[in-house]
Amino acid sequence: MKKVVNSPTAFALGMLAMMIPTQAFSAFYSYYYVEKLGLGVGLATLARTVYLIWDALGQPLFGYLSDRTRSRFGRRKPWIVGSVPPFMLTFLMVFAVPEGLSGYSLFVWFLIALVLFESVSAILWVNYGALFPELFRGERLRAKASAIQQGFQIAAILIGSALTPVLFAAMGFGRMALVYAAAFAVFMLLCMAAVRESEEARQEPPLRLVEAFRETLKNRVFWLFNLANSFAQTVNGLIGSMIPFYAKYVLRIPESQVSLLLASVFVSVIPLVAVWYWIVRRLGAVRGWRLSLAVYGLSVLPLWFGGNLAGGIAAGVAVGFGLAGFLVTPPVLGSRIIDRDFERTGRRREGVYTAVGGFITRSSGLISALAFWAVGMLFGYVSGEHPGPDPEATFRFLISVVPFGLLAVAFLIAATLRFPDKRE
């Protein structure tokens, strides 16, 4: 059988496609709904909670169905290509809120848009993530592919974070969403045109539903890995979503300069991805992952001391170094966990593992929302219309103290992870 060789660069186009709108959503949905439209923080948190309950049921099932799919186009590609139109439509729905909605009517719109958008996103992320360990075998190739993929991810995060304020200031949130939806479709279809799935993986008989999930859920290494990542992933979303508030209430800079602040974080990450690629090759996947969590935790502390644009940019560059490490290391280690499962069961179940792991890490959205609500209650922040007596302290705490605590928990969990083969 002819060996299938896939290009890491072509595969990384899928990351670029998904992360541009995903980052725009995660960084600005709170700002849009809470600060601009006046939705209460409590209602926004309730919507995230309702979605997480639905996601707990839906996402693992998406992974199982993906593993069982057999078609001449592959197991994953039909799901990804079929999800392109609904992803575009639901992303538009999130940011094209009809005029006149407020209070509970705005909450209902947000809840429906959130459930639809995140459900389609889950299908995409499960299937795209499941392709990585199948397409790239061996730790060195995976480290290289991950570094390229994360370089594209950082470019997408930079676009989704720094360009978004420019676009919505110039054309409004609805047209901004249309631009990003079109970009998503172009890059994702280019990626899928280049990907060739393994014939061997499609020929393996799938495990039954109960057996597939039983094997996954009893994997202790898998659980520790994803629990640690969920706390760290919360920090990614929390920092991105808090920067617009941090800029307004702490740095007191105009909205037009938010892009500069966001760029300071994400531009610095691009060259640092290569540094972390070298570190992972030297230390191995497990030690490199642990080190990245420790460095990320220390890197968020300078954000507390920001007082103007220059101070915010300097702190943002520090965060970039920690973020780069966390982005590079998990795909390499996660693929190794899936390989060990294949050695034990004789089945490649990237879909189930990616789905269950994705649910665990996607719970970070709820952790982030709960942190926002709890700190808001503590300091009296409700919304842009009712910011409370000390919004500056609110967002200093949310962007520095809370992330440090979450990353400390992530590192402590990571310190307990041991592979049975003792190869770290």
Backbone torsions as a table, in degrees:
resi	resn	phi	psi	omega
1	MET	NA	133.4	-178.4
2	LYS	-68.6	132.1	-179.0
3	LYS	-72.7	132.8	179.0
4	VAL	-86.6	125.8	178.1
5	VAL	-115.7	120.9	-179.0
6	ASN	-108.8	144.6	-180.0
7	SER	-83.4	123.0	175.4
8	PRO	-58.9	-33.5	-179.1
9	THR	-69.1	-44.4	178.6
10	ALA	-64.1	-40.3	178.6
11	PHE	-63.9	-36.6	-178.1
12	ALA	-66.4	-17.7	175.7
13	LEU	-60.2	-30.6	177.5
14	GLY	-65.7	-37.5	176.0
15	MET	-64.5	-43.4	177.0
16	LEU	-58.6	-43.7	-178.1
17	ALA	-60.5	-47.9	-173.8
18	MET	-78.8	-34.2	-172.8
19	MET	-76.0	-25.2	179.1
20	ILE	-61.1	-57.9	178.2
21	PRO	-69.3	-33.8	-179.8
22	THR	-63.4	-42.9	178.7
23	GLN	-67.6	-40.4	176.9
24	ALA	-59.9	-40.3	177.8
25	PHE	-64.9	-54.1	-173.9
26	SER	-66.1	-33.4	-177.6
27	ALA	-80.1	-27.4	-169.2
28	PHE	-125.5	-2.6	-179.5
29	TYR	-66.6	-40.1	178.4
30	SER	-64.3	-44.4	180.0
31	TYR	-62.3	-41.5	-178.8
32	TYR	-66.9	-51.3	-174.6
33	TYR	-78.8	-40.1	-175.3
34	VAL	-84.4	-50.6	-174.9
35	GLU	-81.1	-42.1	-175.3
36	LYS	-86.9	-45.2	-175.2
37	LEU	-95.9	-12.2	174.5
38	GLY	84.8	17.5	175.9
39	LEU	-69.9	133.0	-179.2
40	GLY	-65.0	146.9	179.7
41	VAL	-59.2	-38.2	179.5
42	GLY	-61.0	-42.7	178.5
43	LEU	-68.5	-38.9	177.4
44	ALA	-62.2	-40.7	178.3
45	THR	-66.8	-38.7	177.7
46	LEU	-61.3	-41.3	179.0
47	ALA	-61.8	-43.1	178.1
48	ARG	-63.7	-35.4	179.9
49	THR	-67.1	-44.8	178.6
50	VAL	-60.0	-43.7	-179.8
51	TYR	-63.1	-41.1	-177.0
52	LEU	-62.0	-36.5	177.0
53	ILE	-62.5	-44.7	177.5
54	TRP	-63.8	-41.6	-178.3
55	ASP	-63.7	-34.2	179.0
56	ALA	-60.7	-31.2	179.4
57	LEU	-87.0	-39.6	-170.8
58	GLY	-82.3	-44.7	-170.2
59	GLN	-64.4	-45.7	176.8
60	PRO	-59.2	-35.6	178.6
61	LEU	-66.1	-38.1	177.4
62	PHE	-59.1	-41.4	179.9
63	GLY	-66.0	-42.3	-179.8
64	TYR	-63.9	-44.5	179.2
65	LEU	-63.4	-36.8	177.6
66	SER	-63.5	-44.4	178.9
67	ASP	-62.0	-30.5	-177.4
68	ARG	-87.0	-10.4	-176.5
69	THR	-68.4	133.3	175.6
70	ARG	-131.4	115.9	177.4
71	SER	-150.5	163.5	-179.9
72	ARG	-69.7	-13.0	177.0
73	PHE	-91.8	-8.9	-179.3
74	GLY	117.2	-176.6	178.5
75	ARG	-88.5	-37.5	-171.0
76	ARG	-98.1	-37.6	-173.0
77	LYS	-59.0	-41.7	179.2
78	PRO	-59.5	-38.6	178.7
79	TRP	-65.9	-42.3	-177.0
80	ILE	-68.2	-49.5	-178.3
81	VAL	-63.9	-40.5	179.6
82	GLY	-66.9	-21.4	-179.3
83	SER	-87.3	-8.0	-176.0
84	VAL	-61.1	-52.7	-179.2
85	PRO	-61.7	-47.5	179.8
86	PRO	-64.6	-31.6	176.3
87	PHE	-63.1	-44.6	179.3
88	MET	-59.7	-45.7	-176.8
89	LEU	-67.0	-43.0	-177.5
90	THR	-71.8	-32.6	175.4
91	PHE	-64.3	-41.0	175.7
92	LEU	-61.8	-39.0	-179.1
93	MET	-62.2	-38.0	-179.7
94	VAL	-59.1	-43.7	-172.2
95	PHE	-105.4	2.5	176.7
96	ALA	-112.0	64.2	-177.6
97	VAL	-75.0	128.8	178.5
98	PRO	-59.5	145.8	179.2
99	GLU	-65.1	147.7	174.8
100	GLY	92.8	-6.4	178.4
101	LEU	-78.9	138.7	177.5
102	SER	-158.9	165.0	176.9
103	GLY	57.3	-129.3	-174.7
104	TYR	-72.6	-30.2	175.8
105	SER	-65.5	-38.3	175.6
106	LEU	-66.5	-39.3	177.9
107	PHE	-61.3	-44.1	-179.9
108	VAL	-62.6	-43.9	178.0
109	TRP	-59.9	-47.8	-178.7
110	PHE	-61.8	-42.6	-178.9
111	LEU	-62.4	-47.7	-179.2
112	ILE	-64.0	-46.3	179.6
113	ALA	-62.1	-40.3	-179.4
114	LEU	-64.1	-47.8	-178.3
115	VAL	-61.9	-44.4	-178.9
116	LEU	-67.0	-47.4	-177.3
117	PHE	-65.2	-46.3	-177.9
118	GLU	-69.8	-29.0	177.5
119	SER	-67.7	-46.1	177.2
120	VAL	-65.0	-39.1	177.0
121	SER	-59.5	-40.2	-179.7
122	ALA	-61.6	-42.9	178.2
123	ILE	-60.3	-43.7	179.9
124	LEU	-64.7	-48.8	-176.5
125	TRP	-66.3	-38.8	178.7
126	VAL	-60.0	-48.4	-175.1
127	ASN	-75.3	-38.3	177.0
128	TYR	-68.0	-43.7	178.6
129	GLY	-63.9	-34.8	-180.0
130	ALA	-68.5	-22.8	179.3
131	LEU	-70.4	-32.1	-171.5
132	PHE	-57.6	-55.5	-178.9
133	PRO	-67.4	-22.3	178.1
134	GLU	-77.8	-40.5	-174.7
135	LEU	-78.9	-30.4	-174.3
136	PHE	-124.0	118.7	-176.1
137	ARG	-113.9	139.8	179.5
138	GLY	97.0	139.3	-172.3
139	GLU	-63.9	-38.3	-178.3
140	ARG	-67.9	-44.9	178.7
141	LEU	-64.4	-39.0	179.4
142	ARG	-67.0	-38.5	177.0
143	ALA	-62.3	-41.3	178.0
144	LYS	-65.6	-48.0	-179.2
145	ALA	-62.8	-38.7	178.9
146	SER	-65.4	-41.5	179.4
147	ALA	-61.8	-42.8	177.8
148	ILE	-64.9	-45.3	-179.7
149	GLN	-60.8	-41.8	-178.9
150	GLN	-73.1	-28.2	172.2
151	GLY	-61.2	-43.4	176.1
152	PHE	-66.5	-37.3	178.8
153	GLN	-63.0	-42.2	-179.9
154	ILE	-65.7	-39.6	175.5
155	ALA	-59.3	-41.2	178.9
156	ALA	-67.4	-40.8	178.3
157	ILE	-63.4	-39.6	178.1
158	LEU	-62.4	-44.1	178.1
159	ILE	-65.1	-49.2	-177.1
160	GLY	-65.4	-25.8	-178.4
161	SER	-95.0	-55.1	-171.6
162	ALA	-80.2	-34.6	-179.0
163	LEU	-80.8	-27.6	-175.5
164	THR	-57.6	-46.9	178.0
165	PRO	-60.5	-33.8	177.8
166	VAL	-66.0	-43.9	-177.6
167	LEU	-69.0	-45.7	-176.9
168	PHE	-72.5	-24.8	174.1
169	ALA	-70.3	-33.0	-176.9
170	ALA	-85.7	-36.3	-171.5
171	MET	-131.4	-1.9	-179.1
172	GLY	91.5	163.2	-176.0
173	PHE	-67.9	-36.5	-177.9
174	GLY	-64.5	-47.5	179.5
175	ARG	-69.6	-34.6	173.9
176	MET	-56.8	-44.8	179.8
177	ALA	-63.2	-36.3	178.9
178	LEU	-64.8	-41.3	178.1
179	VAL	-61.7	-45.9	-178.1
180	TYR	-69.5	-35.6	178.2
181	ALA	-63.7	-40.5	178.5
182	ALA	-66.1	-42.1	178.5
183	ALA	-62.6	-41.1	177.2
184	PHE	-56.6	-48.6	-176.8
185	ALA	-61.6	-43.5	-178.1
186	VAL	-62.9	-51.4	-175.8
187	PHE	-69.2	-37.7	-179.0
188	MET	-68.3	-40.7	179.4
189	LEU	-68.4	-34.1	174.2
190	LEU	-63.8	-42.0	178.0
191	CYS	-61.1	-48.8	-177.1
192	MET	-66.5	-30.0	177.6
193	ALA	-66.5	-26.4	-176.7
194	ALA	-93.9	-20.5	-174.4
195	VAL	-78.9	135.7	174.3
196	ARG	-124.2	114.2	-179.2
197	GLU	-77.9	158.2	-178.4
198	SER	-73.9	128.8	175.5
199	GLU	-65.9	-36.3	-178.4
200	GLU	-60.8	-41.7	-178.8
201	ALA	-65.0	-33.7	-179.0
202	ARG	-72.3	-24.3	-176.0
203	GLN	-85.1	-14.1	179.6
204	GLU	-70.6	129.9	176.9
205	PRO	-66.8	131.8	-177.1
206	PRO	-74.5	154.6	172.2
207	LEU	-70.8	153.6	173.9
208	ARG	-68.7	162.7	-171.8
209	LEU	-56.1	-54.0	-176.4
210	VAL	-63.5	-43.0	-178.7
211	GLU	-65.1	-40.3	-179.3
212	ALA	-61.4	-44.4	-178.1
213	PHE	-77.4	-31.4	177.6
214	ARG	-64.2	-43.1	179.0
215	GLU	-64.6	-35.6	-179.3
216	THR	-72.6	-46.8	-172.2
217	LEU	-72.0	-19.5	179.5
218	LYS	-92.8	5.5	-179.3
219	ASN	-85.0	100.0	-174.8
220	ARG	-63.7	-41.5	-179.5
221	VAL	-60.7	-42.6	178.6
222	PHE	-59.1	-43.9	-178.7
223	TRP	-66.9	-45.0	179.6
224	LEU	-62.2	-43.6	179.6
225	PHE	-58.3	-47.7	-176.2
226	ASN	-76.4	-31.7	175.2
227	LEU	-63.8	-44.7	177.4
228	ALA	-61.3	-44.4	-179.5
229	ASN	-64.7	-31.2	-179.1
230	SER	-64.7	-38.9	177.6
231	PHE	-68.6	-40.8	178.6
232	ALA	-68.9	-38.3	179.1
233	GLN	-64.5	-32.9	175.3
234	THR	-58.0	-39.6	179.8
235	VAL	-64.5	-41.2	177.2
236	ASN	-54.7	-51.1	-178.4
237	GLY	-69.1	-38.1	-176.4
238	LEU	-66.5	-45.7	-179.9
239	ILE	-63.8	-45.2	179.7
240	GLY	-60.4	-42.2	-177.2
241	SER	-77.3	-24.4	-178.8
242	MET	-86.9	-16.7	-176.4
243	ILE	-58.7	-43.1	177.1
244	PRO	-59.4	-39.0	177.2
245	PHE	-69.3	-42.3	178.5
246	TYR	-58.8	-42.9	179.5
247	ALA	-63.8	-40.2	-176.0
248	LYS	-75.3	-48.6	-169.6
249	TYR	-95.8	-25.5	-178.0
250	VAL	-101.4	-55.4	-179.4
251	LEU	-80.0	-21.6	179.0
252	ARG	55.7	48.7	177.2
253	ILE	-107.9	156.0	-179.6
254	PRO	-68.3	158.6	-178.2
255	GLU	-58.2	-29.9	-179.2
256	SER	-66.1	-19.1	-178.9
257	GLN	-97.7	0.6	178.8
258	VAL	-61.5	-35.2	179.8
259	SER	-60.4	-38.1	179.0
260	LEU	-63.9	-39.9	180.0
261	LEU	-66.5	-45.3	178.6
262	LEU	-64.5	-39.2	179.9
263	ALA	-62.9	-33.1	-179.1
264	SER	-60.8	-34.0	178.5
265	VAL	-74.6	-50.6	-166.2
266	PHE	-87.9	-27.9	174.9
267	VAL	-66.4	-39.0	-179.5
268	SER	-65.8	-25.4	-177.6
269	VAL	-68.9	-34.1	-171.0
270	ILE	-57.2	-54.2	177.5
271	PRO	-69.8	-25.9	-177.4
272	LEU	-73.8	-19.1	174.2
273	VAL	-58.5	-40.6	179.3
274	ALA	-64.5	-36.7	178.0
275	VAL	-62.4	-44.3	-178.5
276	TRP	-71.8	-29.6	173.7
277	TYR	-60.2	-42.9	177.9
278	TRP	-65.5	-41.3	-179.9
279	ILE	-62.6	-43.0	-179.7
280	VAL	-64.3	-39.6	178.0
281	ARG	-64.5	-35.2	-179.2
282	ARG	-77.6	-43.4	-173.2
283	LEU	-94.4	-22.8	-171.8
284	GLY	94.7	166.5	-172.4
285	ALA	-64.9	-45.1	-173.6
286	VAL	-70.3	-50.3	-179.4
287	ARG	-64.4	-38.8	177.5
288	GLY	-62.5	-38.7	178.8
289	TRP	-65.9	-45.5	178.9
290	ARG	-61.1	-44.7	-179.8
291	LEU	-61.2	-39.9	-179.1
292	SER	-62.5	-37.6	178.8
293	LEU	-67.1	-40.6	179.2
294	ALA	-65.0	-45.5	-179.0
295	VAL	-65.4	-40.8	179.2
296	TYR	-60.7	-41.8	179.7
297	GLY	-60.4	-44.2	179.1
298	LEU	-69.7	-30.4	-173.8
299	SER	-70.6	-20.4	-178.1
300	VAL	-83.1	-13.8	-175.4
301	LEU	-64.1	-38.7	179.2
302	PRO	-60.2	-20.2	178.9
303	LEU	-61.9	-28.2	178.8
304	TRP	-60.6	-31.8	-171.7
305	PHE	-93.5	-0.1	178.6
306	GLY	-62.8	137.0	179.2
307	GLY	-134.7	-10.4	178.3
308	ASN	-154.8	-177.1	-176.3
309	LEU	-61.3	-43.9	-178.4
310	ALA	-62.6	-43.6	178.4
311	GLY	-65.5	-38.1	178.0
312	GLY	-65.1	-40.3	178.9
313	ILE	-65.1	-43.6	178.8
314	ALA	-60.3	-43.2	178.3
315	ALA	-66.6	-36.1	179.0
316	GLY	-63.5	-38.2	177.5
317	VAL	-63.7	-39.9	177.1
318	ALA	-61.5	-43.5	177.8
319	VAL	-60.8	-37.1	-179.0
320	GLY	-57.0	-36.6	-179.4
321	PHE	-66.5	-44.5	178.2
322	GLY	-66.7	-40.5	-179.2
323	LEU	-63.6	-39.8	-178.7
324	ALA	-58.3	-42.9	179.7
325	GLY	-63.7	-42.5	-178.9
326	PHE	-67.5	-31.0	-179.6
327	LEU	-72.7	-35.6	-175.2
328	VAL	-77.5	-40.4	-166.5
329	THR	-77.2	-39.8	-174.5
330	PRO	-59.8	-40.8	-179.8
331	PRO	-60.2	-35.7	-179.9
332	VAL	-66.5	-47.3	-178.1
333	LEU	-70.8	-39.4	178.5
334	GLY	-62.2	-39.0	178.0
335	SER	-65.1	-35.9	178.4
336	ARG	-65.4	-38.0	176.9
337	ILE	-62.3	-41.6	179.0
338	ILE	-66.4	-38.5	177.6
339	ASP	-61.1	-42.3	179.6
340	ARG	-63.8	-36.2	177.4
341	ASP	-65.8	-39.1	178.6
342	PHE	-62.8	-40.2	178.4
343	GLU	-62.8	-31.6	-177.5
344	ARG	-83.9	-39.2	-172.2
345	THR	-105.0	-19.9	-175.4
346	GLY	76.2	11.6	178.4
347	ARG	-126.9	139.3	173.5
348	ARG	-93.1	114.9	-173.3
349	ARG	-122.1	51.1	-179.2
350	GLU	-59.0	-34.3	-177.5
351	GLY	-65.2	-48.9	-179.6
352	VAL	-64.2	-45.7	-179.5
353	TYR	-63.2	-43.1	179.5
354	THR	-65.5	-38.7	-179.0
355	ALA	-68.0	-48.6	-179.3
356	VAL	-66.1	-43.7	176.1
357	GLY	-62.1	-38.5	178.4
358	GLY	-64.5	-38.2	177.2
359	PHE	-63.8	-42.7	-179.9
360	ILE	-61.4	-47.5	-177.6
361	THR	-74.4	-31.4	179.3
362	ARG	-71.8	-15.3	172.8
363	SER	-63.9	-13.5	176.1
364	SER	-58.5	-29.5	177.5
365	GLY	-61.9	-38.4	177.7
366	LEU	-71.1	-41.1	178.3
367	ILE	-59.3	-42.8	178.9
368	SER	-62.5	-45.0	-179.7
369	ALA	-65.0	-40.0	178.0
370	LEU	-66.1	-37.8	177.2
371	ALA	-63.1	-43.0	178.6
372	PHE	-60.8	-46.1	-178.3
373	TRP	-65.9	-46.0	-176.2
374	ALA	-65.6	-46.0	179.3
375	VAL	-68.0	-36.6	175.3
376	GLY	-60.3	-42.7	177.0
377	MET	-63.3	-40.9	-178.3
378	LEU	-62.3	-40.4	-176.2
379	PHE	-101.8	-4.0	176.3
380	GLY	90.0	11.3	178.0
381	TYR	-82.7	128.2	178.9
382	VAL	-113.7	-49.5	-179.8
383	SER	-164.3	-178.9	177.6
384	GLY	-61.9	-29.1	178.6
385	GLU	-78.3	-24.1	-179.6
386	HIS	-134.4	75.2	-174.4
387	PRO	-76.6	-8.3	179.3
388	GLY	83.9	179.0	-173.7
389	PRO	-76.9	-21.4	-175.0
390	ASP	-144.2	67.3	180.0
391	PRO	-64.6	-26.1	178.0
392	GLU	-61.0	-47.8	178.5
393	ALA	-64.3	-36.5	178.7
394	THR	-54.2	-50.1	-172.4
395	PHE	-87.7	-19.5	167.2
396	ARG	-63.3	-43.8	-178.8
397	PHE	-65.5	-44.6	-175.7
398	LEU	-68.6	-31.2	-173.8
399	ILE	-94.8	-10.1	-177.0
400	SER	-128.1	-59.9	-174.4
401	VAL	-65.8	-48.1	-179.3
402	VAL	-62.5	-47.7	177.0
403	PRO	-58.9	-39.8	178.9
404	PHE	-61.1	-44.0	178.6
405	GLY	-62.7	-42.4	179.7
406	LEU	-64.5	-41.0	180.0
407	LEU	-71.6	-29.9	174.3
408	ALA	-63.5	-42.2	176.7
409	VAL	-63.0	-44.2	179.5
410	ALA	-58.7	-43.1	-178.7
411	PHE	-66.5	-40.8	179.6
412	LEU	-63.3	-38.8	176.4
413	ILE	-66.2	-44.5	-178.9
414	ALA	-61.0	-32.3	-178.7
415	ALA	-65.9	-21.2	-179.4
416	THR	-89.3	-8.2	-174.8
417	LEU	-78.7	126.9	176.6
418	ARG	-134.8	132.9	173.8
419	PHE	-84.7	138.6	179.4
420	PRO	-59.9	-28.9	-178.4
421	ASP	-81.8	-0.6	176.6
422	LYS	60.7	17.6	179.1
423	ARG	-100.6	102.7	-177.8
424	GLU	-108.2	NA	NA
